[in-house]
Amino acid sequence: MKPGRRVTRYQGMVWAVAFWLVGGVLPAVGIGMLVILITVQLIRGKKRERKGLPVPHRSAAVNGLEQLLVLLTPAKRIELEYRATKRERRDDNHDGAPPNRVTIDLDKGVARIRKQ
């Protein structure tokens, strides 16, 4: 038996397994993951509607593409988490007190609060 003969015998089997994975298993897994992702996004939207929160109107394709990019590039996950925390963060430009009620003078070190 020639040494090269053994490699060619299994070579056909390796190609068959490769085509089976690429042609059958991987697309099925990908489609299954896409269906799960769309279902999760719809459920989240319904929960937000029930709570009275605004529902972000983004297509499932955009969400699916972002999740695919998360799988391919780890930095995308960090960016998406940053966006989510930025959206939920409160942005108050005032201290919550009525106008002209509090006067703070930093030079003198005096703070005055007037009753109304």
C-alpha positions as CSV (number, residue, x, y, z in Angstrom):
1,M,0.0,0.0,0.0
2,K,1.4,3.4,-0.9
3,P,1.6,6.1,1.7
4,G,-0.4,8.6,-0.4
5,R,-3.2,6.2,-1.0
6,R,-4.5,6.4,2.6
7,V,-4.8,10.2,2.5
8,T,-6.9,10.1,-0.7
9,R,-9.2,7.4,0.8
10,Y,-10.3,9.8,3.6
11,Q,-10.1,12.9,1.5
12,G,-13.5,12.2,0.0
13,M,-15.0,11.7,3.4
14,V,-13.5,14.9,4.7
15,W,-15.0,16.8,1.7
16,A,-18.4,15.1,2.2
17,V,-18.4,16.2,5.9
18,A,-17.4,19.7,5.0
19,F,-20.1,20.1,2.4
20,W,-22.6,18.6,4.8
21,L,-21.7,21.1,7.4
22,V,-21.5,24.1,5.1
23,G,-24.5,23.2,3.0
24,G,-26.9,21.8,5.6
25,V,-26.0,22.2,9.3
26,L,-24.6,25.8,9.4
27,P,-27.4,27.4,7.4
28,A,-30.0,25.6,9.5
29,V,-28.3,26.8,12.7
30,G,-28.1,30.3,11.4
31,I,-31.7,30.4,10.4
32,G,-32.7,29.0,13.8
33,M,-30.7,31.7,15.6
34,L,-32.3,34.4,13.4
35,V,-35.7,33.1,14.3
36,I,-34.9,33.1,18.0
37,L,-33.4,36.6,17.7
38,I,-36.5,38.0,16.0
39,T,-38.8,36.3,18.6
40,V,-36.8,37.8,21.5
41,Q,-37.0,41.2,20.0
42,L,-40.7,41.0,19.5
43,I,-41.2,39.8,23.1
44,R,-39.1,42.7,24.4
45,G,-41.1,45.1,22.4
46,K,-44.4,43.8,23.8
47,K,-43.1,43.9,27.4
48,R,-42.0,47.6,26.8
49,E,-45.5,48.4,25.4
50,R,-47.1,46.8,28.5
51,K,-44.9,48.9,30.8
52,G,-45.7,52.0,28.9
53,L,-42.1,52.6,27.8
54,P,-41.3,53.8,24.3
55,V,-40.6,51.0,21.9
56,P,-37.6,51.6,19.6
57,H,-38.7,51.1,16.0
58,R,-35.9,49.2,14.4
59,S,-36.2,46.5,11.9
60,A,-35.3,42.9,12.7
61,A,-32.7,43.0,9.9
62,V,-30.8,45.7,11.7
63,N,-30.9,43.8,15.0
64,G,-29.9,40.6,13.3
65,L,-27.0,42.3,11.5
66,E,-25.8,43.8,14.8
67,Q,-25.9,40.4,16.5
68,L,-24.0,38.9,13.6
69,L,-21.4,41.6,14.0
70,V,-21.2,40.9,17.7
71,L,-20.3,37.3,16.9
72,L,-17.6,38.4,14.4
73,T,-16.1,41.4,16.3
74,P,-16.0,41.5,20.1
75,A,-15.7,45.3,20.1
76,K,-19.2,45.6,18.7
77,R,-20.7,44.0,21.8
78,I,-19.0,46.7,23.9
79,E,-20.3,49.4,21.6
80,L,-23.9,48.0,21.8
81,E,-23.8,47.8,25.6
82,Y,-22.5,51.4,25.7
83,R,-25.4,52.6,23.5
84,A,-27.9,50.7,25.7
85,T,-26.6,52.3,28.9
86,K,-26.5,55.7,27.2
87,R,-30.1,55.4,26.1
88,E,-31.3,54.5,29.6
89,R,-29.2,57.1,31.5
90,R,-31.0,60.1,32.8
91,D,-30.0,63.5,31.5
92,D,-31.0,66.2,34.0
93,N,-29.6,69.6,33.5
94,H,-31.2,71.1,36.6
95,D,-31.1,70.2,40.3
96,G,-34.8,69.8,40.6
97,A,-35.4,72.9,42.7
98,P,-37.8,75.7,41.6
99,P,-36.1,78.5,39.8
100,N,-34.6,81.5,41.8
101,R,-34.9,79.6,45.0
102,V,-31.3,78.7,45.6
103,T,-28.3,81.0,45.3
104,I,-24.8,79.7,45.7
105,D,-21.8,82.0,45.9
106,L,-18.6,79.9,45.7
107,D,-16.3,82.9,46.3
108,K,-17.9,83.7,49.7
109,G,-18.7,80.1,50.5
110,V,-22.4,80.9,51.1
111,A,-25.5,79.1,49.9
112,R,-28.9,80.8,50.4
113,I,-32.2,79.0,50.2
114,R,-35.3,81.2,50.2
115,K,-38.7,80.0,51.4
116,Q,-41.6,80.6,49.1
